[in-house]
Amino acid sequence: MSETISILVVDDNPAMATALADILGVKSFAVHVATSGAEALESLRVEPVDILLTDVKMPGMNGLEFYQATRKERYE
């Protein structure tokens, strides 16, 4: 029995995030969507995922800052 891989898609453009989530969902991934770095961090606190796909240019917390925040929360 195989375990479903979970993916968090983070993009400030909801249409882009939803489109990517739909494509990945067809491939049987469990996909979650967040439209900001802060929303994504909150989502990860509730339900960790296997893979993060994030936009780099986002208002507020950009993709690199989001990645650094996930590393800090997880490993410090």
Backbone hydrogen bonds, N-H to C=O, Kabsch-Sander energy under -0.5 kcal/mol:
donor,donor_aa,acceptor,acceptor_aa,energy
7,I,30,A,-2.8
8,L,51,I,-2.6
9,V,7,I,-0.6
9,V,32,H,-3.0
10,V,8,L,-0.5
10,V,53,L,-3.1
11,D,9,V,-0.5
11,D,34,A,-2.1
17,A,13,N,-2.4
18,T,14,P,-2.6
19,A,15,A,-2.3
20,L,16,M,-2.4
21,A,17,A,-2.4
22,D,18,T,-2.5
23,I,19,A,-2.1
24,L,20,L,-2.5
25,G,21,A,-2.4
26,V,22,D,-1.6
27,K,23,I,-0.8
27,K,24,L,-0.6
28,S,25,G,-1.8
29,F,24,L,-1.7
30,A,5,I,-2.4
31,V,29,F,-0.8
32,H,7,I,-2.8
34,A,9,V,-2.5
40,A,36,S,-2.2
41,L,37,G,-2.4
42,E,38,A,-2.0
43,S,39,E,-2.2
44,L,40,A,-2.4
45,R,41,L,-1.6
46,V,42,E,-1.3
47,E,43,S,-2.9
50,D,6,S,-1.6
51,I,6,S,-1.9
53,L,8,L,-2.9
55,D,10,V,-2.5
58,M,56,V,-0.9
61,M,59,P,-0.9
62,N,60,G,-0.7
63,G,56,V,-2.5
66,F,62,N,-2.5
67,Y,63,G,-2.4
68,Q,64,L,-2.6
69,A,65,E,-2.3
70,T,66,F,-2.3
71,R,67,Y,-2.2
72,K,68,Q,-2.5
73,E,69,A,-2.5
74,R,70,T,-2.1
75,Y,71,R,-2.7
76,E,72,K,-1.8
